Amino acid sequence: MSASQTLLIASGLLWGASLLWLLGSMTCALLQPWKRGKSRLLAGSSPGTPPVSIIVPTSAADTPRAERDRAEAVGSLLALNHPDYEIILCVDRAEQGRDLVARLLQSYRDRRVHVMTARHQSSSNAKIDAMEAAAAEARHELLLFSDDDVLVDHDHVSHLRQQLHDNVGLVSAAAIGIRPTNIWGYLELAFMNGQFARLHLAGDFLGFSGALGKTILVERSALQGAGGLLPTGTDCCEDAALTRNFKAAGMRVVLSRVAVRQPILDQRFGDVWRRHVRWLGCRRKYLTTVFICEGLFSTPVAVAAAAVASSQLSWGPVSGAAGCLLVWCAADALFTLLSGWHFGLRTPAAWLVREAIFLPMWMQALVTRTVTWHGRRVPLTIN
């Protein structure tokens, strides 16, 4: 076999594997709601509607944008179709959050809303400090942790509880970005929806579910059986650590069939970059195989493989690269539309930017060992 034949076969195999990774993950993600709807029907209806304590950790480093996001998120929780629940807003740093606590107490007079602070730094992760402090004050056995920047459906608690059966110990949900208002907001959507949510839903369909900190429903006894919250506060991937601990305790982690929504609005490029380097770093630490596949089967690698294979077939590298980009872009657009997610005029441009910067971002995540998270430097190392 000549060198050119070997190169053609190798590049063709790499391109085929990349296509399989893309289309396979999209298909599994699209089938995830069907699977969870089927498991709900097989499990039957859960008796009664137990009361739930909804814990909303919020950062003492408040900004006008954070204030708007929090108000909208709490508003969606107050509109829940559930007969008995409390909402505990917990500021993650008591010393820095006095003014914020005063404003929250003034803003929320609804008897269902309680405001408190995490008075002690118990872990590297300030968010975990807030979650732990609020859980200790919660009145109910059923706990729902909900981030202060996500919107939920009226039946959110019901959707989550429908999956809490058999040996399921924790139910979470995918998060979908909505309402981008500038090009970097569209870039955030390209990463959050087209990449992260796709892999998250596909993993749930295949049985490799993982919690997402945006929303987590657990029973207090199950959380204690998995070691509690504090052991997960050693890095910024508390949701991945919680998944690991629940599975180690013999309990399953699954996703709801209905995602939560996060308004994206205006974003800055640097914020998008840092956020997804952090998320990639979490996948490097807890989902190493997925992290490797993301780099190996990424669009730039597929385009390069197509260019090499086409040059060996006398089609020309430019034709092969352009054809590959067109196929990948069409698949991404079709997946977004079939999922019912936001698609705008700037979506294709954001997709191209995402693919252009992905490998440098992936390589930074490969070597990153600490990140700033909720105002603290926290490690991002593999144990």
Summary of the structure (lengths in Angstrom):
residues: 383
radius of gyration: 21.9
end to end distance: 44.3
largest distance: 77.4
contacts: 1298
relative contact order: 0.15
helix: 56%
strand: 15%
